[in-house]
Amino acid sequence: MRIEQRMSGALVVMGVSGCGKSQLGAALAARLGWPLIEGDSFHAEANLERMRQGIPLTDADRAGWLTRLAMELGDHPGGAVLTCSALKGSYRDRLRAAVPALRFAWLDLDPASAQARVGQRPTHFFPAGLVATQFEALEPPHGEPGVLRLDALLPPAELAELVLGWMARAEPCTLVTGS
């Protein structure tokens, strides 16, 4: 039996826009055999429109979205991978309330790289002009339980291997950087 098949629980792939959440989340869900919950798919249309117009979301705007994501995680007791910015500690705590042993793979990215990546996807609802607001809202999860900090500039395949290895070992918060 592969290690991935023995794992249980749930995982949030988190970070600012452009860090690679969707790509890593899809790879991990496939490897773990868990459903992928793409957080952006659960935004209310009004929130998507605000972002398209370059208006950052507030805590109040995100409240219903986080409730839906927490419910989705709770609906998958066998495990799931959620992609979600989870920018603030209070957001992560709301998700943890639904799945107490929830783990977070934090794709840490510098503002210039995030800006460049978001700028390369002009048809996405999240415009490059909002990247700075993500960093303003970000409360890094330093010292929080069940968090793996990753260098988002590492190759996606390497990131997936690092996360799977960490999950198998159930290690505490770690910083993983390039070689």
C-alpha positions, 0 to 999 in steps of 0.5 A, a space after each residue: 500500500 502506498 503512503 498516500 493511500 494510508 493518509 487521512 484527514 484534510 489539507 488546505 493549500 494556502 497562500 496569496 494569489 499566484 502562489 500556485 495553490 490550484 496546481 499543487 492542490 490538484 497534484 496532491 488530490 490526485 496522489 492522495 486519491 482525495 477530492 479537490 475542493 477549489 476554493 475559488 469555485 465557491 465565491 459568491 458572484 458578487 465577490 467575484 464581481 468585486 474582485 474583477 473590478 479591482 475591489 478587495 474583499 473584506 472579512 465580511 465578504 469572505 464570511 459566507 465563503 469560508 462557511 461554505 468551504 468549512 462545510 465542504 471539508 466537513 462533508 469529506 471525512 475520508 480526506 480532501 484537498 482545499 485550495 484557499 488563500 486562508 490569509 488570516 489566522 481567523 480564517 484558518 481557525 474557522 476551517 480548523 473548527 470543521 476539521 480539527 486535525 486540518 493541515 496547511 501547506 503554505 506556499 510562501 511567495 514574495 510580492 514581486 513574484 506573485 505580481 508577475 504570476 498574476 499578471 500572466 493570467 489576464 483572463 482570471 477574475 483576480 487582477 494583478 492590481 489586487 496582489 498588494 492587498 493580499 500581502 496587506 491582509 496576510 497573517 503568516 501562520 508562523 507557529 500555528 499547528 499543522 502548517 508546512 511553509 514552502 518556497 512557492 518558487 520550487 518546481 511543482 513536482 518537488 513541492 508535492 513530494 515535500 508535502 506528501 513526505 511531511 504528511 506521512 511524518 506528521 512533522 510540525 511547522 517547517 520551512 522548506 526552501 530551495 537547495 
